[in-house]
Amino acid sequence: MHEFSIAESILEAVRKELASHPGARPTRVGLRIGELAAVDVDSLGFCFESVVQGTEWEGLQLDAQVCPQRRICNGCGKEFAVVEYNASCPMCACGNTTLSSGDELDFDYLEVETGGTPAIEVKGAE
């Protein structure tokens, strides 16, 4: 189950981001997970809860957004969402397409509280 190591990597990314926000407490971390990334989102959520349980970050919420597979047609240039594993272009029926999204596993954002103030969002945290 590689979801456990992914959960640990998420916490490491949170630690790194918090280094540039002294005194901040993380409340929510957002991920973008492509449907081709071979990550079971439910298993990742379970592993994430296990990793933060009993730590100072217990209660940190994981928000995982599943991103559909999208392709660009090399014939007509249109981008489209893949439906039922059909990678051919729905506009021109060309089978020569290139993956544009759907395999990502990205740290999207981190929400933090600072000194009891409402959560702020750090976009594109790495």
FITI-331628 format. One record per atom (N, C-alpha, C): residue number from 1; residue in one letter; atom name; x, y, z. Coordinates in nm, 2 decimals. Layout:
FITI-331628
{marro NUM, A, CA, {X, Y, Z}}
...
END
This chain:
FITI-331628
{marro 1, M, N, {0.09, -0.12, 0.00}}
{marro 1, M, CA, {0.00, 0.00, 0.00}}
{marro 1, M, C, {0.09, 0.12, 0.00}}
{marro 2, H, N, {0.11, 0.18, -0.12}}
{marro 2, H, CA, {0.19, 0.30, -0.13}}
{marro 2, H, C, {0.12, 0.43, -0.08}}
{marro 3, E, N, {0.00, 0.42, -0.05}}
{marro 3, E, CA, {-0.08, 0.54, 0.00}}
{marro 3, E, C, {-0.02, 0.58, 0.14}}
{marro 4, F, N, {0.03, 0.49, 0.22}}
{marro 4, F, CA, {0.09, 0.52, 0.35}}
{marro 4, F, C, {0.21, 0.61, 0.33}}
{marro 5, S, N, {0.30, 0.58, 0.23}}
{marro 5, S, CA, {0.42, 0.66, 0.21}}
{marro 5, S, C, {0.38, 0.79, 0.15}}
{marro 6, I, N, {0.27, 0.80, 0.07}}
{marro 6, I, CA, {0.22, 0.92, 0.02}}
{marro 6, I, C, {0.17, 1.01, 0.13}}
{marro 7, A, N, {0.10, 0.95, 0.23}}
{marro 7, A, CA, {0.05, 1.03, 0.34}}
{marro 7, A, C, {0.17, 1.09, 0.42}}
{marro 8, E, N, {0.28, 1.01, 0.44}}
{marro 8, E, CA, {0.39, 1.06, 0.51}}
{marro 8, E, C, {0.46, 1.17, 0.43}}
{marro 9, S, N, {0.46, 1.16, 0.30}}
{marro 9, S, CA, {0.52, 1.26, 0.21}}
{marro 9, S, C, {0.44, 1.39, 0.22}}
{marro 10, I, N, {0.31, 1.38, 0.23}}
{marro 10, I, CA, {0.22, 1.50, 0.25}}
{marro 10, I, C, {0.26, 1.57, 0.37}}
{marro 11, L, N, {0.28, 1.50, 0.48}}
{marro 11, L, CA, {0.32, 1.56, 0.61}}
{marro 11, L, C, {0.45, 1.63, 0.60}}
{marro 12, E, N, {0.54, 1.57, 0.53}}
{marro 12, E, CA, {0.68, 1.63, 0.51}}
{marro 12, E, C, {0.66, 1.76, 0.43}}
{marro 13, A, N, {0.58, 1.76, 0.33}}
{marro 13, A, CA, {0.56, 1.88, 0.25}}
{marro 13, A, C, {0.49, 1.99, 0.34}}
{marro 14, V, N, {0.40, 1.95, 0.43}}
{marro 14, V, CA, {0.34, 2.05, 0.52}}
{marro 14, V, C, {0.44, 2.11, 0.61}}
{marro 15, R, N, {0.53, 2.02, 0.67}}
{marro 15, R, CA, {0.64, 2.07, 0.75}}
{marro 15, R, C, {0.73, 2.17, 0.68}}
{marro 16, K, N, {0.76, 2.14, 0.56}}
{marro 16, K, CA, {0.85, 2.23, 0.48}}
{marro 16, K, C, {0.78, 2.37, 0.46}}
{marro 17, E, N, {0.65, 2.36, 0.43}}
{marro 17, E, CA, {0.58, 2.49, 0.40}}
{marro 17, E, C, {0.56, 2.57, 0.53}}
{marro 18, L, N, {0.54, 2.50, 0.64}}
{marro 18, L, CA, {0.52, 2.57, 0.77}}
{marro 18, L, C, {0.64, 2.64, 0.81}}
{marro 19, A, N, {0.76, 2.60, 0.76}}
{marro 19, A, CA, {0.88, 2.66, 0.80}}
{marro 19, A, C, {0.88, 2.81, 0.76}}
{marro 20, S, N, {0.81, 2.84, 0.65}}
{marro 20, S, CA, {0.80, 2.98, 0.60}}
{marro 20, S, C, {0.69, 3.06, 0.66}}
{marro 21, H, N, {0.61, 2.99, 0.76}}
{marro 21, H, CA, {0.50, 3.05, 0.83}}
{marro 21, H, C, {0.51, 3.02, 0.98}}
{marro 22, P, N, {0.61, 3.08, 1.05}}
{marro 22, P, CA, {0.63, 3.05, 1.19}}
{marro 22, P, C, {0.50, 3.08, 1.27}}
{marro 23, G, N, {0.47, 2.99, 1.36}}
{marro 23, G, CA, {0.35, 3.01, 1.45}}
{marro 23, G, C, {0.22, 2.97, 1.39}}
{marro 24, A, N, {0.22, 2.93, 1.26}}
{marro 24, A, CA, {0.10, 2.89, 1.19}}
{marro 24, A, C, {0.07, 2.74, 1.23}}
{marro 25, R, N, {-0.06, 2.71, 1.24}}
{marro 25, R, CA, {-0.11, 2.58, 1.26}}
{marro 25, R, C, {-0.19, 2.53, 1.14}}
{marro 26, P, N, {-0.15, 2.42, 1.08}}
{marro 26, P, CA, {-0.22, 2.37, 0.96}}
{marro 26, P, C, {-0.36, 2.32, 0.99}}
{marro 27, T, N, {-0.46, 2.35, 0.91}}
{marro 27, T, CA, {-0.59, 2.30, 0.93}}
{marro 27, T, C, {-0.64, 2.21, 0.82}}
{marro 28, R, N, {-0.60, 2.24, 0.70}}
{marro 28, R, CA, {-0.64, 2.16, 0.58}}
{marro 28, R, C, {-0.53, 2.16, 0.48}}
{marro 29, V, N, {-0.51, 2.04, 0.41}}
{marro 29, V, CA, {-0.42, 2.03, 0.30}}
{marro 29, V, C, {-0.49, 1.98, 0.18}}
{marro 30, G, N, {-0.47, 2.04, 0.07}}
{marro 30, G, CA, {-0.53, 2.00, -0.05}}
{marro 30, G, C, {-0.44, 1.94, -0.15}}
{marro 31, L, N, {-0.49, 1.83, -0.22}}
{marro 31, L, CA, {-0.41, 1.76, -0.32}}
{marro 31, L, C, {-0.50, 1.75, -0.45}}
{marro 32, R, N, {-0.43, 1.74, -0.56}}
{marro 32, R, CA, {-0.49, 1.71, -0.69}}
{marro 32, R, C, {-0.43, 1.58, -0.73}}
{marro 33, I, N, {-0.52, 1.48, -0.74}}
{marro 33, I, CA, {-0.48, 1.34, -0.78}}
{marro 33, I, C, {-0.54, 1.30, -0.91}}
{marro 34, G, N, {-0.46, 1.27, -1.01}}
{marro 34, G, CA, {-0.51, 1.23, -1.14}}
{marro 34, G, C, {-0.57, 1.09, -1.13}}
{marro 35, E, N, {-0.67, 1.06, -1.21}}
{marro 35, E, CA, {-0.74, 0.93, -1.20}}
{marro 35, E, C, {-0.64, 0.82, -1.25}}
{marro 36, L, N, {-0.53, 0.86, -1.32}}
{marro 36, L, CA, {-0.43, 0.76, -1.37}}
{marro 36, L, C, {-0.31, 0.75, -1.27}}
{marro 37, A, N, {-0.32, 0.82, -1.16}}
{marro 37, A, CA, {-0.21, 0.82, -1.07}}
{marro 37, A, C, {-0.19, 0.69, -0.98}}
{marro 38, A, N, {-0.29, 0.60, -1.00}}
{marro 38, A, CA, {-0.29, 0.48, -0.92}}
{marro 38, A, C, {-0.29, 0.50, -0.77}}
{marro 39, V, N, {-0.37, 0.60, -0.73}}
{marro 39, V, CA, {-0.38, 0.63, -0.59}}
{marro 39, V, C, {-0.53, 0.60, -0.55}}
{marro 40, D, N, {-0.55, 0.52, -0.45}}
{marro 40, D, CA, {-0.69, 0.50, -0.40}}
{marro 40, D, C, {-0.71, 0.61, -0.30}}
{marro 41, V, N, {-0.80, 0.70, -0.33}}
{marro 41, V, CA, {-0.83, 0.82, -0.25}}
{marro 41, V, C, {-0.88, 0.78, -0.11}}
{marro 42, D, N, {-0.97, 0.68, -0.10}}
{marro 42, D, CA, {-1.02, 0.63, 0.03}}
{marro 42, D, C, {-0.90, 0.58, 0.12}}
{marro 43, S, N, {-0.82, 0.50, 0.06}}
{marro 43, S, CA, {-0.70, 0.44, 0.13}}
{marro 43, S, C, {-0.61, 0.55, 0.18}}
{marro 44, L, N, {-0.59, 0.65, 0.09}}
{marro 44, L, CA, {-0.50, 0.76, 0.12}}
{marro 44, L, C, {-0.56, 0.84, 0.24}}
{marro 45, G, N, {-0.69, 0.86, 0.24}}
{marro 45, G, CA, {-0.75, 0.93, 0.35}}
{marro 45, G, C, {-0.74, 0.85, 0.48}}
{marro 46, F, N, {-0.75, 0.72, 0.48}}
{marro 46, F, CA, {-0.74, 0.64, 0.60}}
{marro 46, F, C, {-0.59, 0.64, 0.65}}
{marro 47, C, N, {-0.50, 0.63, 0.55}}
{marro 47, C, CA, {-0.35, 0.64, 0.59}}
{marro 47, C, C, {-0.32, 0.77, 0.65}}
{marro 48, F, N, {-0.37, 0.88, 0.59}}
{marro 48, F, CA, {-0.34, 1.01, 0.64}}
{marro 48, F, C, {-0.39, 1.03, 0.78}}
{marro 49, E, N, {-0.51, 0.98, 0.81}}
{marro 49, E, CA, {-0.57, 0.99, 0.94}}
{marro 49, E, C, {-0.48, 0.91, 1.04}}
{marro 50, S, N, {-0.43, 0.80, 1.00}}
{marro 50, S, CA, {-0.34, 0.72, 1.08}}
{marro 50, S, C, {-0.21, 0.79, 1.11}}
{marro 51, V, N, {-0.15, 0.86, 1.01}}
{marro 51, V, CA, {-0.02, 0.92, 1.03}}
{marro 51, V, C, {-0.03, 1.04, 1.12}}
{marro 52, V, N, {-0.15, 1.12, 1.11}}
{marro 52, V, CA, {-0.16, 1.24, 1.20}}
{marro 52, V, C, {-0.21, 1.20, 1.34}}
{marro 53, Q, N, {-0.27, 1.09, 1.36}}
{marro 53, Q, CA, {-0.33, 1.05, 1.49}}
{marro 53, Q, C, {-0.22, 1.05, 1.59}}
{marro 54, G, N, {-0.26, 1.12, 1.70}}
{marro 54, G, CA, {-0.16, 1.12, 1.82}}
{marro 54, G, C, {-0.05, 1.22, 1.80}}
{marro 55, T, N, {-0.05, 1.30, 1.70}}
{marro 55, T, CA, {0.05, 1.41, 1.67}}
{marro 55, T, C, {-0.01, 1.54, 1.70}}
{marro 56, E, N, {0.07, 1.65, 1.70}}
{marro 56, E, CA, {0.03, 1.78, 1.72}}
{marro 56, E, C, {-0.07, 1.83, 1.60}}
{marro 57, W, N, {-0.07, 1.75, 1.49}}
{marro 57, W, CA, {-0.15, 1.78, 1.38}}
{marro 57, W, C, {-0.27, 1.69, 1.37}}
{marro 58, E, N, {-0.31, 1.63, 1.47}}
{marro 58, E, CA, {-0.43, 1.55, 1.47}}
{marro 58, E, C, {-0.55, 1.64, 1.44}}
{marro 59, G, N, {-0.63, 1.61, 1.35}}
{marro 59, G, CA, {-0.74, 1.69, 1.31}}
{marro 59, G, C, {-0.71, 1.77, 1.18}}
{marro 60, L, N, {-0.59, 1.76, 1.13}}
{marro 60, L, CA, {-0.55, 1.82, 1.00}}
{marro 60, L, C, {-0.64, 1.74, 0.90}}
{marro 61, Q, N, {-0.71, 1.82, 0.82}}
{marro 61, Q, CA, {-0.80, 1.76, 0.72}}
{marro 61, Q, C, {-0.73, 1.75, 0.58}}
{marro 62, L, N, {-0.76, 1.64, 0.51}}
{marro 62, L, CA, {-0.70, 1.61, 0.38}}
{marro 62, L, C, {-0.82, 1.63, 0.28}}
{marro 63, D, N, {-0.79, 1.72, 0.18}}
{marro 63, D, CA, {-0.89, 1.74, 0.08}}
{marro 63, D, C, {-0.83, 1.70, -0.05}}
{marro 64, A, N, {-0.88, 1.58, -0.10}}
{marro 64, A, CA, {-0.82, 1.53, -0.23}}
{marro 64, A, C, {-0.92, 1.55, -0.34}}
{marro 65, Q, N, {-0.88, 1.62, -0.44}}
{marro 65, Q, CA, {-0.96, 1.64, -0.56}}
{marro 65, Q, C, {-0.91, 1.55, -0.67}}
{marro 66, V, N, {-1.00, 1.46, -0.72}}
{marro 66, V, CA, {-0.96, 1.37, -0.83}}
{marro 66, V, C, {-0.98, 1.44, -0.96}}
{marro 67, C, N, {-0.87, 1.44, -1.04}}
{marro 67, C, CA, {-0.87, 1.51, -1.17}}
{marro 67, C, C, {-0.88, 1.41, -1.28}}
{marro 68, P, N, {-0.98, 1.43, -1.37}}
{marro 68, P, CA, {-1.00, 1.34, -1.48}}
{marro 68, P, C, {-0.89, 1.34, -1.58}}
{marro 69, Q, N, {-0.88, 1.23, -1.66}}
{marro 69, Q, CA, {-0.79, 1.22, -1.77}}
{marro 69, Q, C, {-0.83, 1.32, -1.88}}
{marro 70, R, N, {-0.74, 1.40, -1.92}}
{marro 70, R, CA, {-0.77, 1.49, -2.03}}
{marro 70, R, C, {-0.65, 1.47, -2.14}}
{marro 71, R, N, {-0.69, 1.49, -2.26}}
{marro 71, R, CA, {-0.59, 1.47, -2.37}}
{marro 71, R, C, {-0.60, 1.58, -2.47}}
{marro 72, I, N, {-0.50, 1.60, -2.55}}
{marro 72, I, CA, {-0.50, 1.70, -2.65}}
{marro 72, I, C, {-0.48, 1.62, -2.78}}
{marro 73, C, N, {-0.57, 1.66, -2.88}}
{marro 73, C, CA, {-0.57, 1.59, -3.01}}
{marro 73, C, C, {-0.45, 1.65, -3.09}}
{marro 74, N, N, {-0.37, 1.56, -3.14}}
{marro 74, N, CA, {-0.25, 1.61, -3.23}}
{marro 74, N, C, {-0.30, 1.64, -3.37}}
{marro 75, G, N, {-0.43, 1.61, -3.40}}
{marro 75, G, CA, {-0.48, 1.64, -3.53}}
{marro 75, G, C, {-0.54, 1.77, -3.54}}
{marro 76, C, N, {-0.64, 1.80, -3.45}}
{marro 76, C, CA, {-0.71, 1.93, -3.45}}
{marro 76, C, C, {-0.67, 2.02, -3.34}}
{marro 77, G, N, {-0.60, 1.98, -3.24}}
{marro 77, G, CA, {-0.55, 2.06, -3.13}}
{marro 77, G, C, {-0.65, 2.08, -3.02}}
{marro 78, K, N, {-0.77, 2.02, -3.02}}
{marro 78, K, CA, {-0.87, 2.04, -2.92}}
{marro 78, K, C, {-0.83, 1.95, -2.80}}
{marro 79, E, N, {-0.86, 2.01, -2.68}}
{marro 79, E, CA, {-0.84, 1.93, -2.55}}
{marro 79, E, C, {-0.98, 1.88, -2.51}}
{marro 80, F, N, {-0.97, 1.75, -2.46}}
{marro 80, F, CA, {-1.10, 1.69, -2.43}}
{marro 80, F, C, {-1.08, 1.59, -2.31}}
{marro 81, A, N, {-1.19, 1.57, -2.24}}
{marro 81, A, CA, {-1.19, 1.47, -2.13}}
{marro 81, A, C, {-1.21, 1.33, -2.19}}
{marro 82, V, N, {-1.14, 1.24, -2.14}}
{marro 82, V, CA, {-1.15, 1.10, -2.18}}
{marro 82, V, C, {-1.27, 1.04, -2.11}}
{marro 83, V, N, {-1.36, 0.98, -2.19}}
{marro 83, V, CA, {-1.48, 0.91, -2.14}}
{marro 83, V, C, {-1.47, 0.76, -2.18}}
{marro 84, E, N, {-1.49, 0.68, -2.07}}
{marro 84, E, CA, {-1.49, 0.54, -2.09}}
{marro 84, E, C, {-1.36, 0.49, -2.16}}
{marro 85, Y, N, {-1.25, 0.54, -2.12}}
{marro 85, Y, CA, {-1.12, 0.50, -2.17}}
{marro 85, Y, C, {-1.10, 0.52, -2.32}}
{marro 86, N, N, {-1.18, 0.60, -2.38}}
{marro 86, N, CA, {-1.17, 0.62, -2.52}}
{marro 86, N, C, {-1.08, 0.74, -2.54}}
{marro 87, A, N, {-0.95, 0.72, -2.59}}
{marro 87, A, CA, {-0.86, 0.83, -2.60}}
{marro 87, A, C, {-0.86, 0.90, -2.74}}
{marro 88, S, N, {-0.95, 0.86, -2.82}}
{marro 88, S, CA, {-0.97, 0.92, -2.95}}
{marro 88, S, C, {-1.04, 1.06, -2.94}}
{marro 89, C, N, {-1.00, 1.15, -3.02}}
{marro 89, C, CA, {-1.06, 1.28, -3.02}}
{marro 89, C, C, {-1.21, 1.28, -3.06}}
{marro 90, P, N, {-1.30, 1.33, -2.97}}
{marro 90, P, CA, {-1.44, 1.33, -3.00}}
{marro 90, P, C, {-1.48, 1.43, -3.11}}
{marro 91, M, N, {-1.39, 1.52, -3.14}}
{marro 91, M, CA, {-1.42, 1.63, -3.24}}
{marro 91, M, C, {-1.39, 1.58, -3.38}}
{marro 92, C, N, {-1.27, 1.51, -3.40}}
{marro 92, C, CA, {-1.23, 1.47, -3.53}}
{marro 92, C, C, {-1.20, 1.32, -3.55}}
{marro 93, A, N, {-1.22, 1.25, -3.44}}
{marro 93, A, CA, {-1.20, 1.10, -3.43}}
{marro 93, A, C, {-1.05, 1.06, -3.45}}
{marro 94, C, N, {-0.96, 1.15, -3.44}}
{marro 94, C, CA, {-0.82, 1.12, -3.45}}
{marro 94, C, C, {-0.77, 1.04, -3.33}}
{marro 95, G, N, {-0.70, 0.93, -3.35}}
{marro 95, G, CA, {-0.65, 0.85, -3.24}}
{marro 95, G, C, {-0.51, 0.90, -3.19}}
{marro 96, N, N, {-0.45, 1.00, -3.25}}
{marro 96, N, CA, {-0.32, 1.04, -3.21}}
{marro 96, N, C, {-0.34, 1.16, -3.11}}
{marro 97, T, N, {-0.34, 1.13, -2.99}}
{marro 97, T, CA, {-0.36, 1.23, -2.88}}
{marro 97, T, C, {-0.25, 1.22, -2.78}}
{marro 98, T, N, {-0.24, 1.32, -2.70}}
{marro 98, T, CA, {-0.13, 1.33, -2.60}}
{marro 98, T, C, {-0.20, 1.37, -2.46}}
{marro 99, L, N, {-0.16, 1.30, -2.36}}
{marro 99, L, CA, {-0.21, 1.32, -2.22}}
{marro 99, L, C, {-0.17, 1.46, -2.18}}
{marro 100, S, N, {-0.27, 1.54, -2.13}}
{marro 100, S, CA, {-0.25, 1.67, -2.08}}
{marro 100, S, C, {-0.27, 1.68, -1.93}}
{marro 101, S, N, {-0.35, 1.59, -1.87}}
{marro 101, S, CA, {-0.37, 1.58, -1.73}}
{marro 101, S, C, {-0.44, 1.45, -1.69}}
{marro 102, G, N, {-0.43, 1.41, -1.57}}
{marro 102, G, CA, {-0.49, 1.29, -1.52}}
{marro 102, G, C, {-0.39, 1.20, -1.45}}
{marro 103, D, N, {-0.26, 1.23, -1.46}}
{marro 103, D, CA, {-0.16, 1.15, -1.39}}
{marro 103, D, C, {-0.09, 1.22, -1.28}}
{marro 104, E, N, {-0.14, 1.34, -1.25}}
{marro 104, E, CA, {-0.08, 1.43, -1.15}}
{marro 104, E, C, {-0.10, 1.37, -1.00}}
{marro 105, L, N, {-0.01, 1.41, -0.92}}
{marro 105, L, CA, {-0.02, 1.39, -0.77}}
{marro 105, L, C, {0.05, 1.52, -0.72}}
{marro 106, D, N, {-0.03, 1.62, -0.70}}
{marro 106, D, CA, {0.02, 1.76, -0.67}}
{marro 106, D, C, {-0.03, 1.81, -0.53}}
{marro 107, F, N, {0.06, 1.87, -0.46}}
{marro 107, F, CA, {0.02, 1.94, -0.34}}
{marro 107, F, C, {-0.04, 2.08, -0.38}}
{marro 108, D, N, {-0.17, 2.09, -0.36}}
{marro 108, D, CA, {-0.24, 2.21, -0.42}}
{marro 108, D, C, {-0.24, 2.33, -0.33}}
{marro 109, Y, N, {-0.27, 2.31, -0.20}}
{marro 109, Y, CA, {-0.28, 2.42, -0.11}}
{marro 109, Y, C, {-0.27, 2.37, 0.04}}
{marro 110, L, N, {-0.24, 2.47, 0.12}}
{marro 110, L, CA, {-0.24, 2.44, 0.27}}
{marro 110, L, C, {-0.31, 2.56, 0.34}}
{marro 111, E, N, {-0.41, 2.52, 0.41}}
{marro 111, E, CA, {-0.48, 2.62, 0.50}}
{marro 111, E, C, {-0.42, 2.62, 0.63}}
{marro 112, V, N, {-0.39, 2.74, 0.69}}
{marro 112, V, CA, {-0.33, 2.75, 0.82}}
{marro 112, V, C, {-0.40, 2.86, 0.90}}
{marro 113, E, N, {-0.40, 2.84, 1.03}}
{marro 113, E, CA, {-0.44, 2.95, 1.13}}
{marro 113, E, C, {-0.32, 3.01, 1.19}}
{marro 114, T, N, {-0.32, 3.14, 1.20}}
{marro 114, T, CA, {-0.21, 3.21, 1.27}}
{marro 114, T, C, {-0.27, 3.29, 1.38}}
{marro 115, G, N, {-0.22, 3.26, 1.50}}
{marro 115, G, CA, {-0.26, 3.33, 1.62}}
{marro 115, G, C, {-0.41, 3.34, 1.65}}
{marro 116, G, N, {-0.48, 3.23, 1.62}}
{marro 116, G, CA, {-0.62, 3.23, 1.64}}
{marro 116, G, C, {-0.71, 3.29, 1.54}}
{marro 117, T, N, {-0.64, 3.35, 1.43}}
{marro 117, T, CA, {-0.72, 3.41, 1.33}}
{marro 117, T, C, {-0.77, 3.30, 1.23}}
{marro 118, P, N, {-0.87, 3.33, 1.15}}
{marro 118, P, CA, {-0.93, 3.24, 1.06}}
{marro 118, P, C, {-0.82, 3.18, 0.97}}
{marro 119, A, N, {-0.85, 3.07, 0.91}}
{marro 119, A, CA, {-0.75, 3.00, 0.82}}
{marro 119, A, C, {-0.73, 3.09, 0.70}}
{marro 120, I, N, {-0.60, 3.09, 0.66}}
{marro 120, I, CA, {-0.56, 3.15, 0.53}}
{marro 120, I, C, {-0.51, 3.04, 0.44}}
{marro 121, E, N, {-0.52, 3.06, 0.32}}
{marro 121, E, CA, {-0.48, 2.95, 0.22}}
{marro 121, E, C, {-0.35, 2.99, 0.16}}
{marro 122, V, N, {-0.25, 2.89, 0.16}}
{marro 122, V, CA, {-0.13, 2.91, 0.09}}
{marro 122, V, C, {-0.14, 2.83, -0.04}}
{marro 123, K, N, {-0.16, 2.90, -0.15}}
{marro 123, K, CA, {-0.18, 2.83, -0.28}}
{marro 123, K, C, {-0.05, 2.77, -0.34}}
{marro 124, G, N, {-0.06, 2.66, -0.40}}
{marro 124, G, CA, {0.06, 2.60, -0.47}}
{marro 124, G, C, {0.17, 2.57, -0.38}}
{marro 125, A, N, {0.14, 2.54, -0.26}}
{marro 125, A, CA, {0.25, 2.50, -0.16}}
{marro 125, A, C, {0.32, 2.38, -0.21}}
{marro 126, E, N, {0.45, 2.38, -0.19}}
{marro 126, E, CA, {0.54, 2.27, -0.24}}
{marro 126, E, C, {0.61, 2.22, -0.12}}
END
